[in-house]
Amino acid sequence: MKARLLSAALRRLLGLMSRLSLPALQRIGRLAGRFAVVWQTEALRITRINIDACYPRLSRPQREQLVMQSMQNTGMVAAEMAAIWEWPTERVLQLIQHVEGLNHIEEAKQSGRGLIVLVPHLGNWELSGLFLAHHFTIRSLYLQPKLPGMDEYMRSVRERNGSTLVPAGKRGVMSLFTSLREGGVTGILPDQSPERSGGIFVPFFGQHTHTMKLVPRLIDKTGARVLMMTSLRNRNGGFDVHVQKPLDAIYSSDLHESAAAMNASMEALITLAPEQYQWEYKRFKHLPDKARHMYRV
């Protein structure tokens, strides 16, 4: 009962916030990020650990500046959801002011082959998903939210353009294989840390990082093409969508080589705006040495 009341309150809050403009929502998000720094939250601690590990060549003041910027951008992601989820699709898509690499999408449409679009937790990935669904009918894996009352709501907003969400698990994964073999399109968040049996260790920002095997296997078994995508905040109060081709090695039949190329391709995308990456995620919670734990207090 408490979870459902909380879900109802959250949906009501999103509805109220959706009456605000995008700049107003972003100001709220930046403020929330600053408060998270002042309050010394767990998200701040994780962000600092990750940035220290991935950018050792930056000076301490430079890393702290990146930490502050990251926390503010994470706050903006949360606040922007009121617009991305509640506004009509046409209004949301008007937030996109420039698309770099649109020709890659047109080429993918004409190829008739399956397409995997990798969308890391960079910029506003929900906007990237909506943009992708505007161009294709997509099928994507779906993790049920922890709040039960949010499940139906989140499915409805993500499927409102005709996309299909399939539950994460064996049946869902098999449906992706089938869809890609038939020329379908799927969007995947490639920087999630899988269970130990579902990943391998390959470099990511110089760290031996537990990386999903799913994407290399989908490529190898279906012959699908791959694109990288992100929607980054710009200085004009909107977003720029960036679509890039990954490194050619992502098509290697060698699992490690393909996964390493996927991570390197993500790094290239993140380098466009490292402050807009979700550094507070425990990306390195699994390490080759099981006795080590990067985030242990």
Backbone hydrogen bonds, N-H to C=O, Kabsch-Sander energy under -0.5 kcal/mol:
donor,donor_aa,acceptor,acceptor_aa,energy
5,L,1,M,-2.3
6,L,2,K,-2.4
7,S,3,A,-2.2
8,A,4,R,-2.4
9,A,5,L,-2.3
10,L,6,L,-2.3
11,R,7,S,-2.5
12,R,8,A,-2.1
13,L,9,A,-2.3
14,L,10,L,-2.4
15,G,11,R,-2.1
16,L,12,R,-2.2
17,M,13,L,-2.8
18,S,14,L,-1.9
19,R,16,L,-1.3
20,L,17,M,-2.1
25,L,21,S,-2.2
26,Q,22,L,-2.6
27,R,23,P,-2.0
28,I,24,A,-1.9
29,G,25,L,-2.2
30,R,26,Q,-2.6
31,L,27,R,-2.1
32,A,28,I,-2.3
33,G,29,G,-2.2
34,R,30,R,-2.1
35,F,31,L,-2.4
36,A,32,A,-2.0
37,V,33,G,-1.3
38,V,34,R,-2.5
39,W,35,F,-2.9
40,Q,37,V,-1.3
41,T,36,A,-2.1
45,R,41,T,-1.7
46,I,42,E,-2.5
47,T,43,A,-2.4
48,R,44,L,-2.4
49,I,45,R,-2.0
50,N,46,I,-2.6
51,I,47,T,-2.5
52,D,48,R,-2.4
53,A,49,I,-1.9
54,C,50,N,-2.3
55,Y,51,I,-2.2
58,L,55,Y,-1.4
63,R,59,S,-2.5
64,E,60,R,-2.5
65,Q,61,P,-2.0
66,L,62,Q,-2.0
67,V,63,R,-2.4
68,M,64,E,-2.3
69,Q,65,Q,-2.4
70,S,66,L,-2.6
71,M,67,V,-2.4
72,Q,68,M,-1.9
73,N,69,Q,-2.3
74,T,70,S,-2.4
75,G,71,M,-2.0
76,M,72,Q,-1.8
77,V,73,N,-2.2
78,A,74,T,-1.8
79,A,75,G,-2.2
80,E,76,M,-2.8
81,M,77,V,-0.9
81,M,78,A,-0.7
82,A,79,A,-1.3
83,A,80,E,-1.0
84,I,80,E,-2.5
85,W,81,M,-2.7
86,E,82,A,-1.1
87,W,83,A,-2.1
92,V,88,P,-2.1
93,L,89,T,-2.6
94,Q,90,E,-1.0
95,L,92,V,-1.9
96,I,93,L,-1.4
97,Q,95,L,-0.6
97,Q,239,F,-3.0
98,H,239,F,-1.0
100,E,241,V,-3.2
101,G,99,V,-0.6
104,H,101,G,-1.5
105,I,101,G,-0.8
105,I,102,L,-0.5
106,E,102,L,-2.0
107,E,103,N,-2.4
108,A,104,H,-2.0
109,K,105,I,-2.2
110,Q,106,E,-1.8
111,S,107,E,-1.3
112,G,108,A,-0.9
115,L,184,G,-2.3
116,I,225,R,-2.8
117,V,115,L,-0.5
117,V,186,T,-2.8
118,L,116,I,-0.6
118,L,227,L,-3.1
119,V,117,V,-0.6
119,V,188,I,-2.7
122,L,120,P,-2.5
123,G,276,Q,-2.1
124,N,231,S,-2.4
125,W,123,G,-0.6
128,S,124,N,-1.5
129,G,125,W,-2.0
130,L,126,E,-1.9
131,F,127,L,-2.7
132,L,128,S,-2.6
133,A,129,G,-2.3
134,H,130,L,-1.3
135,H,131,F,-0.9
135,H,132,L,-0.8
136,F,132,L,-2.1
138,I,136,F,-0.8
139,R,185,V,-2.4
140,S,164,T,-2.4
142,Y,166,V,-2.0
144,Q,142,Y,-0.5
150,M,147,L,-1.9
151,D,148,P,-1.4
154,M,150,M,-2.8
155,R,151,D,-2.2
156,S,152,E,-2.1
157,V,153,Y,-2.1
158,R,154,M,-1.9
159,E,155,R,-1.8
162,G,159,E,-2.1
164,T,138,I,-2.8
166,V,140,S,-2.9
168,A,142,Y,-2.2
173,V,169,G,-2.6
174,M,170,K,-2.3
175,S,171,R,-1.7
176,L,172,G,-1.3
177,F,173,V,-1.9
178,T,174,M,-2.2
179,S,175,S,-2.5
180,L,176,L,-2.7
181,R,177,F,-2.1
182,E,178,T,-1.3
183,G,180,L,-1.7
184,G,179,S,-3.1
185,V,137,T,-0.7
186,T,115,L,-2.4
188,I,117,V,-2.4
192,Q,189,L,-0.8
198,G,195,E,-1.8
199,G,196,R,-1.2
200,I,211,T,-2.3
202,V,200,I,-0.7
202,V,209,T,-2.0
204,F,207,Q,-1.6
207,Q,204,F,-1.6
209,T,202,V,-2.6
209,T,207,Q,-1.1
210,H,286,H,-0.7
211,T,200,I,-3.4
211,T,209,T,-0.6
213,K,198,G,-2.3
217,R,213,K,-2.0
218,L,214,L,-2.7
219,I,215,V,-2.5
220,D,216,P,-2.4
221,K,217,R,-2.5
222,T,218,L,-1.7
223,G,219,I,-2.1
224,A,218,L,-0.5
225,R,114,G,-2.8
227,L,116,I,-2.3
228,M,244,Q,-3.3
229,M,118,L,-2.3
230,T,242,H,-1.7
231,S,122,L,-0.7
232,L,230,T,-0.5
232,L,240,D,-2.8
234,N,238,G,-2.3
237,G,234,N,-0.9
239,F,95,L,-2.4
240,D,232,L,-2.8
241,V,98,H,-2.8
242,H,230,T,-2.9
243,V,100,E,-3.2
243,V,241,V,-0.5
244,Q,228,M,-2.3
250,I,247,L,-2.0
251,Y,248,D,-2.1
252,S,249,A,-1.9
255,L,253,S,-0.6
258,S,254,D,-2.5
259,A,255,L,-2.4
260,A,256,H,-2.5
261,A,257,E,-1.9
262,M,258,S,-1.9
263,N,259,A,-2.2
264,A,260,A,-2.4
265,S,261,A,-2.2
266,M,262,M,-1.9
267,E,263,N,-2.4
268,A,264,A,-1.9
269,L,265,S,-1.4
270,I,266,M,-2.9
271,T,267,E,-2.3
272,L,269,L,-1.3
273,A,270,I,-1.5
276,Q,273,A,-2.2
277,Y,274,P,-1.4
278,Q,121,H,-2.1
279,W,277,Y,-1.8
281,Y,278,Q,-1.2
283,R,281,Y,-2.4
285,K,282,K,-1.2
287,L,285,K,-0.5
290,K,288,P,-0.9
292,R,289,D,-1.9
294,M,284,F,-0.5
296,R,293,H,-1.0
